Amino acid sequence: MIKLRRLFLLVFILDLAAFLFISSLPIHNSALYNSFASEDRSITSQAFIPMWLSIFPHNLLIATIEFIPIIGIFFFATSIYSTALVVAVEGAHDHTSGLVIAISLMMLPHFWLELPAYSVALSSGIYLLYYLIKGYPLKSYIKILYMYIFVVIELAIAGLIETSEIVLLKTKNPYSSFYMWIPGVFLIAFLIYLYRHFDKDEYKSKHKELIDDIFNNS
């Protein structure tokens, strides 16, 4: 039986690699840049709560579609391509490499909340397809429900962190958004614990296998 946690790690690594590769491409598209800049201003000009309500539901919609078997795979690929494309275009507009912008985004905590959430969504969608093909009983699907609840929580937190980063960027200190790493570290640790709790059957089996190996070799 395939392991959800391993599937998640594979999807996450591929997601990160694709994002960095596409972002580094020298793509010039003034129309796309102007459209993105206009949309970005319409979001970042809002107050805290309206801004969060613009970010969180949009991200959750993307993740929800990625939970759908087969459709989610294509949507995931389209989503990561579109996001990385905007970064590449922004880099070309600023006369630098989009990779520089991508790395600067990776230095902010919201990046390490959003990207794993999308990876959890897609890996869960693939896992759901596996369940359907194998004809697993209905009670087995509770793990997929737990994973959806996890993604909702993670993206809600990611939205709060990202909104806070944007608000802090408006201050005179250009590095103030990095302050969000203070709560970010604890929140990421909490989410790792929560993920392991929702996927505890796999982690328990892993520990059981380790104990069995110790006793068998002793």
C-alpha positions in Angstrom: 0.0 0.0 0.0 1.4 3.4 -0.9 2.1 5.8 1.9 0.4 9.2 1.9 3.4 10.9 3.7 5.8 9.7 1.0 3.5 10.8 -1.7 3.2 14.2 -0.1 7.0 14.5 0.1 7.4 13.6 -3.6 4.7 16.1 -4.7 6.2 18.8 -2.5 9.7 18.3 -4.0 8.4 18.3 -7.6 6.3 21.4 -6.8 9.2 23.3 -5.4 11.5 22.3 -8.3 8.9 23.3 -10.9 8.4 26.6 -9.2 12.1 27.5 -9.1 12.7 26.3 -12.7 9.8 28.2 -14.3 10.5 31.3 -12.2 14.1 31.4 -13.5 13.0 31.6 -17.1 13.5 35.0 -18.9 9.9 35.7 -19.9 8.7 39.2 -20.9 5.0 39.8 -20.9 4.0 43.4 -20.1 0.2 42.7 -20.3 0.5 39.8 -17.8 2.7 42.0 -15.5 0.2 44.9 -15.6 -2.7 42.6 -14.9 -0.9 41.0 -12.0 0.2 44.4 -10.6 -3.4 45.8 -10.8 -4.8 42.7 -9.0 -2.1 42.8 -6.4 -2.8 46.5 -5.6 -6.5 45.8 -5.3 -5.8 43.2 -2.6 -2.9 44.9 -0.7 -4.7 48.2 -0.5 -7.5 46.7 1.7 -7.7 46.6 5.5 -6.5 43.5 7.3 -9.7 41.4 7.5 -10.9 42.1 3.9 -7.4 41.4 2.7 -7.3 38.0 4.5 -10.8 37.3 3.1 -9.4 37.9 -0.4 -6.4 35.6 0.1 -7.7 32.7 2.1 -10.9 31.7 0.2 -9.0 32.0 -3.2 -6.2 29.7 -2.0 -8.7 27.3 -0.4 -10.6 27.1 -3.7 -7.4 26.1 -5.5 -6.6 23.4 -3.0 -10.1 22.1 -3.0 -10.0 21.5 -6.8 -6.6 19.8 -6.3 -8.3 17.2 -4.0 -10.4 16.0 -7.0 -8.9 12.9 -8.5 -7.3 13.3 -12.0 -8.7 16.9 -12.4 -6.6 18.0 -9.4 -3.4 16.8 -11.1 -3.9 19.0 -14.2 -5.2 21.9 -12.1 -2.1 21.6 -9.8 0.2 21.8 -12.8 -1.6 24.8 -14.2 -1.6 26.6 -10.9 2.1 26.1 -10.2 2.9 27.1 -13.8 0.8 30.3 -13.5 2.3 31.3 -10.2 5.8 30.7 -11.3 5.1 32.5 -14.6 4.0 35.6 -12.8 7.3 35.6 -10.8 9.3 35.1 -14.0 7.5 38.0 -15.7 8.0 40.2 -12.6 11.7 39.4 -12.6 12.0 40.4 -16.3 10.1 43.6 -15.7 12.4 44.5 -12.8 15.5 43.6 -14.9 16.5 40.8 -12.7 16.1 37.0 -12.6 12.7 35.7 -11.5 14.7 33.2 -9.5 15.8 36.1 -7.2 12.2 37.0 -6.5 11.3 33.3 -6.0 14.1 32.9 -3.4 13.0 36.1 -1.7 9.5 34.7 -1.4 11.0 31.5 0.1 12.5 33.6 2.8 9.0 34.4 4.1 7.0 32.0 6.3 3.8 32.1 4.3 5.6 30.4 1.4 6.3 27.4 3.7 2.7 27.2 4.7 1.0 27.6 1.3 3.2 25.3 -0.8 2.9 22.3 1.6 -0.9 22.9 1.8 -1.2 22.5 -2.0 1.1 19.5 -1.9 -1.1 17.9 0.8 -4.2 18.6 -1.4 -2.8 17.0 -4.5 -1.2 14.0 -2.7 -4.6 13.4 -1.0 -6.4 13.6 -4.3 -4.0 11.0 -5.8 -4.5 8.9 -2.6 -8.3 9.2 -3.0 -8.0 7.9 -6.6 -6.0 4.9 -5.2 -8.7 4.2 -2.7 -11.4 4.3 -5.5 -9.4 2.0 -7.8 -8.8 -0.5 -4.9 -12.4 -0.3 -3.8 -11.6 0.5 -0.2 -14.5 0.6 2.3 -16.2 3.9 3.1 -14.6 4.2 6.6 -11.1 4.4 4.9 -12.0 7.7 3.4 -12.0 9.5 6.7 -8.2 10.1 6.3 -9.0 12.2 3.2 -11.5 14.2 5.2 -8.9 14.8 7.9 -6.4 16.0 5.2 -9.0 18.5 3.9 -9.6 19.8 7.4 -5.8 20.1 7.7 -5.5 22.1 4.5 -8.3 24.4 5.6 -6.5 25.1 8.8 -3.1 25.5 7.2 -4.3 27.9 4.5 -6.3 30.0 7.0 -3.1 30.4 9.0 -1.0 31.0 5.8 -3.5 33.7 4.9 -3.1 35.4 8.3 0.7 35.3 8.1 0.7 36.6 4.5 -1.7 39.4 5.3 0.5 40.3 8.3 3.6 40.3 6.1 1.9 42.7 3.6 0.8 45.1 6.4 4.3 45.1 7.9 5.8 45.8 4.5 3.9 49.1 4.4 5.9 50.3 7.4 9.2 52.2 7.0 11.2 49.0 7.9 11.6 46.9 4.7 12.6 43.9 6.7 9.7 44.0 9.1 7.8 41.2 7.3 10.5 38.8 8.6 9.1 39.3 12.1 6.4 36.9 11.1 8.9 34.1 11.4 8.5 34.5 15.2 4.9 33.1 15.2 5.6 31.3 12.0 8.1 28.8 13.4 5.7 27.8 16.2 2.7 27.5 13.7 4.7 25.4 11.3 5.7 23.1 14.2 2.1 22.9 15.2 1.0 22.0 11.7 3.6 19.3 11.4 2.3 17.8 14.6 -1.3 18.1 13.3 -0.4 16.4 10.0 1.3 13.5 11.8 -1.8 13.2 14.1 -4.2 13.0 11.1 -1.9 10.5 9.4 -1.0 8.7 12.6 -1.8 5.2 11.2 1.2 5.5 8.9 3.5 6.9 11.5 2.4 4.2 14.1 3.1 1.5 11.5 6.5 3.0 10.9 7.4 2.8 14.6 6.0 -0.7 14.8 8.1 -1.9 11.9 11.2 -0.3 13.6 10.5 -2.1 16.9 9.9 -5.4 15.1 13.2 -5.1 13.3 15.0 -4.4 16.6 13.5 -7.5 18.2 14.0 -9.7 15.2 17.7 -8.8 14.9 18.3 -9.2 18.7 
